[in-house]
Amino acid sequence: MVFQQLINGLTVGAVYSLIALGYTMVYGILELINFAHGEIYMLGAYLGIIFFGFFTAAGLTAYSLPLSLLLTLVLSVLFCSAYGFTMEKIAYRPLRNAPRLSPLISAIGMSIFLQNYVMLTQGATDKVFPNLFGSSGFSLFGARITAVQTMIIIVSCIMMVSLHMFVTRTTMGTAMRAVAQDKVMASLLGINIDAVISMTFVIGSGLAAIAGIMIALYYGLVNYSIGYVAGIKAFTAAVLGGIGSIPGAMFGGLFLGFVESMGASYISSEYKDAYAFLILIAVLLIRPAGILGKTTEEKV
């Protein structure tokens, strides 16, 4: 039973981690909380249903299910990355030198706009993602691990490792780390700050799209409001791990998933959403920078 809850927590936590990475990357570079990021995740789920439905109607799914899923994933990532790129251009770049409250209000406005945009275009009722794998899976240490859970865990691990390699071993990743440390010095060294910030939004939005498709596969239902709850939890995961830290976002998401799963199983499922915030409060009282965050001292 315990191992089963660990698997369930790992599955949901992996999704939280992918969303939290977008929050922490944007904050690390802009020191901005992109509250519209949860809606990009929601758009990814809807786009997954739309594209997969199109491939099913065209007969591609009957010919090759893996190809249909791959194309659905790629197209959803491209569209959500375009949304993230456009959102940064319209809602955040003009306010880059404005008081901090202005981009925060703009982010909340974008979140409300995207929620209503999806509700008006797709309807307020739940959308169904077909159950592609049925009850297929395998047993391990008394726990039942479904094919969808296996896929979510594997894909999430690949994405996290790929992002870590990109940030640490590529020219653009080095530029991102430089901009995060000192924008002025990075610009003096010839780094295109605008290009780096745009790439950060593109990558974060792509990861959120993947998370959206996987959660649609896992639960089978999506609606226009799922981005709000998931976004708040992913933001909590980012703060829990240490906002601005990529390893911290990964750890925070997984830890949050475990806490939710264990709390719902052994305490009460009615308070599942509250456990994460109770843990967050406890951690921040002890370590305000987060579990893996770096404590910085302000010099006067």
C-alpha positions in Angstrom: 0.0 0.0 0.0 2.8 2.4 0.9 4.7 1.6 -2.3 1.5 2.1 -4.3 1.1 5.6 -2.9 4.7 6.4 -3.6 4.2 5.5 -7.2 1.0 7.6 -7.4 2.9 10.5 -5.7 5.8 10.1 -8.1 3.5 10.3 -11.1 1.7 13.5 -10.0 4.9 15.0 -8.6 6.7 14.5 -11.9 3.9 16.6 -13.6 4.2 19.3 -10.9 8.0 19.4 -11.4 7.6 20.1 -15.1 5.3 23.0 -14.5 7.4 24.3 -11.6 10.5 24.4 -13.9 8.8 27.1 -15.9 8.1 29.2 -12.8 11.6 28.9 -11.5 13.3 29.6 -14.8 11.4 32.8 -15.4 11.9 33.9 -11.8 15.6 33.1 -11.9 16.1 35.4 -14.9 13.4 38.1 -14.4 12.5 37.8 -10.7 8.9 37.6 -12.0 6.2 35.2 -10.9 4.4 34.2 -14.1 1.0 33.4 -12.8 -0.3 32.7 -16.3 2.0 29.7 -16.6 -0.6 27.3 -15.2 -2.9 28.3 -18.1 -0.2 27.3 -20.6 -0.3 23.9 -19.0 -4.1 23.9 -19.4 -3.7 24.9 -23.1 -1.3 22.0 -23.5 -4.0 19.6 -22.3 -6.7 21.0 -24.6 -4.4 21.1 -27.6 -3.5 17.4 -26.9 -7.1 16.5 -27.1 -7.7 18.6 -30.2 -4.7 17.3 -32.1 -5.2 13.7 -31.1 -8.9 13.9 -32.1 -7.8 15.2 -35.5 -5.3 12.3 -36.0 -8.0 9.8 -34.9 -10.5 11.2 -37.4 -7.8 11.2 -40.1 -7.1 7.5 -39.4 -3.5 7.9 -38.3 -4.3 6.6 -34.8 -5.5 3.3 -36.2 -2.4 3.1 -38.3 0.1 3.9 -35.5 -0.8 5.0 -32.0 2.8 5.9 -31.0 3.2 8.1 -34.0 -0.1 9.9 -33.3 0.9 10.5 -29.7 4.3 11.8 -30.8 2.9 14.2 -33.3 0.3 15.3 -30.8 3.1 16.0 -28.3 5.3 17.9 -30.8 2.5 20.1 -32.1 1.2 20.9 -28.6 4.7 21.9 -27.5 5.1 24.1 -30.6 1.8 25.8 -30.1 2.3 26.4 -26.3 5.8 27.6 -26.9 4.4 30.1 -29.3 1.8 31.2 -26.7 4.6 31.6 -24.2 6.7 33.6 -26.6 3.8 35.9 -27.5 2.8 36.3 -23.9 6.3 37.5 -23.0 6.3 40.0 -25.8 2.9 41.4 -25.1 2.4 41.2 -21.3 5.8 41.3 -19.8 8.5 42.9 -22.0 6.8 46.4 -22.1 6.7 46.3 -18.3 10.3 45.1 -17.7 11.4 48.4 -16.2 8.1 49.1 -14.5 7.5 48.8 -10.7 7.3 45.1 -9.7 3.6 45.2 -9.0 2.8 46.1 -12.7 4.1 42.8 -14.3 2.5 40.8 -11.5 -0.9 42.4 -12.3 -0.3 41.8 -16.0 0.4 38.1 -15.2 -2.8 37.7 -13.3 -4.6 39.4 -16.2 -3.2 37.0 -18.7 -4.2 34.1 -16.6 -7.8 35.3 -16.4 -7.8 36.1 -20.2 -6.5 32.6 -21.1 -9.0 30.9 -18.9 -12.0 32.8 -20.4 -10.5 32.4 -23.9 -10.5 28.6 -23.6 -13.9 28.5 -21.8 -15.5 30.6 -24.7 -13.9 28.7 -27.5 -14.0 25.1 -26.1 -17.0 25.3 -23.7 -17.3 25.1 -20.0 -17.9 21.4 -19.8 -15.1 18.8 -19.3 -13.3 17.4 -22.3 -12.4 13.7 -22.5 -9.1 12.3 -23.5 -9.6 8.7 -24.6 -8.2 5.8 -22.5 -5.5 4.6 -24.9 -3.9 2.0 -22.7 -6.8 0.5 -20.8 -5.7 -1.3 -17.6 -2.3 -2.5 -19.0 0.6 -2.3 -16.7 2.6 -4.5 -14.3 3.0 -5.2 -10.6 6.0 -4.3 -8.5 6.4 -5.0 -4.8 2.6 -5.3 -4.5 1.9 -2.1 -6.3 0.1 -1.8 -9.6 2.0 0.5 -12.1 -0.1 1.4 -15.2 1.3 2.0 -18.6 0.3 5.7 -18.3 2.2 6.1 -15.0 5.3 4.4 -16.5 5.1 6.8 -19.5 4.7 9.9 -17.4 7.6 9.0 -15.1 9.9 8.1 -18.0 9.0 11.2 -20.1 9.3 13.5 -17.1 12.8 12.1 -16.2 13.9 12.6 -19.8 12.7 16.2 -19.9 14.3 17.0 -16.6 17.7 15.5 -17.5 17.5 17.2 -21.0 16.8 20.6 -19.4 19.7 20.1 -16.9 22.1 19.2 -19.8 20.8 22.1 -21.9 21.4 24.7 -19.1 24.8 23.4 -18.1 26.3 22.3 -21.4 25.1 24.6 -24.2 25.9 28.1 -25.2 22.3 29.3 -24.6 22.2 27.6 -21.2 25.4 29.4 -20.2 23.8 32.6 -21.4 20.8 31.9 -19.3 22.9 31.4 -16.2 24.8 34.5 -16.9 21.7 36.6 -17.3 20.3 35.2 -14.1 23.4 36.2 -12.2 23.9 39.7 -13.7 21.9 41.2 -16.6 24.0 44.3 -17.0 27.3 42.4 -17.1 25.8 39.8 -19.4 24.7 42.5 -21.9 28.2 44.1 -21.7 29.6 40.7 -22.7 27.4 40.7 -25.8 24.6 38.4 -24.7 21.3 39.2 -26.2 19.1 39.6 -23.1 15.8 39.7 -25.0 16.6 36.4 -26.9 17.6 34.7 -23.6 14.4 35.8 -21.9 12.2 34.7 -24.9 14.0 31.3 -25.0 13.3 30.9 -21.2 9.5 31.4 -21.8 9.6 29.1 -24.9 11.3 26.3 -22.9 9.1 26.7 -19.9 5.9 26.7 -22.0 7.0 23.6 -23.8 7.5 21.7 -20.6 4.1 22.9 -19.3 2.5 21.6 -22.6 4.1 18.2 -22.0 2.8 18.2 -18.4 -0.7 19.1 -19.7 -0.9 16.2 -22.2 0.4 13.7 -19.6 -2.1 14.8 -17.0 -4.9 14.5 -19.6 -3.8 11.0 -20.3 -3.6 10.2 -16.6 -7.0 11.5 -15.5 -8.9 11.4 -18.8 -10.7 14.7 -18.2 -9.7 18.3 -18.5 -11.4 21.7 -18.1 -10.6 25.3 -18.4 -9.9 25.7 -14.7 -7.2 23.0 -14.2 -4.4 25.4 -14.8 -5.2 27.5 -11.8 -5.0 24.7 -9.2 -2.0 23.0 -10.9 -0.3 26.4 -11.3 -0.6 27.3 -7.6 0.7 23.8 -6.6 3.6 24.0 -9.0 4.5 27.5 -7.7 4.4 26.0 -4.2 6.7 23.3 -5.4 9.1 25.9 -6.9 9.2 27.9 -3.6 9.5 24.7 -1.6 12.5 23.6 -3.5 14.0 27.0 -3.7 12.6 29.5 -6.2 15.1 30.1 -9.0 16.8 26.7 -8.6 16.1 24.2 -11.3 17.1 21.1 -9.1 14.9 22.7 -6.4 11.9 22.8 -8.7 12.4 19.2 -9.6 12.7 18.1 -6.0 9.9 20.4 -4.8 7.4 18.9 -7.4 8.3 15.3 -6.5 8.1 16.0 -2.8 4.8 17.8 -3.2 3.4 14.8 -5.0 4.5 12.4 -2.3 3.0 14.6 0.5 -0.3 14.8 -1.3 -0.5 11.1 -2.0 0.4 10.0 1.5 -1.8 12.6 3.1 -4.8 11.7 1.0 -4.2 8.0 1.7 -3.5 8.0 5.4 -5.1 11.1 6.7 -8.0 12.4 4.6 -8.4 13.0 0.9 -10.7 16.0 1.6 -7.7 18.0 2.7 -5.4 16.9 -0.1 -4.7 20.4 -1.4 -4.0 21.7 2.1 -1.1 19.4 3.0 1.2 21.0 0.4 0.7 24.4 1.9 1.1 23.2 5.5 4.5 21.7 4.5 5.4 24.9 2.6 4.7 27.0 5.7 6.7 24.7 7.9 9.7 24.6 5.5 9.7 28.4 5.0 9.6 29.0 8.7 12.8 26.9 9.1 14.5 27.7 5.8 13.0 30.8 4.0 15.1 30.2 0.9 13.6 26.8 0.3 15.1 23.4 0.7 17.7 23.7 -2.1 17.7 27.5 -2.4 20.7 29.6 -1.6 20.3 32.1 1.3 21.6 35.5 0.3 22.6 38.4 2.5 21.7 41.9 1.6 24.7 44.3 2.1 23.9 47.9 3.1 
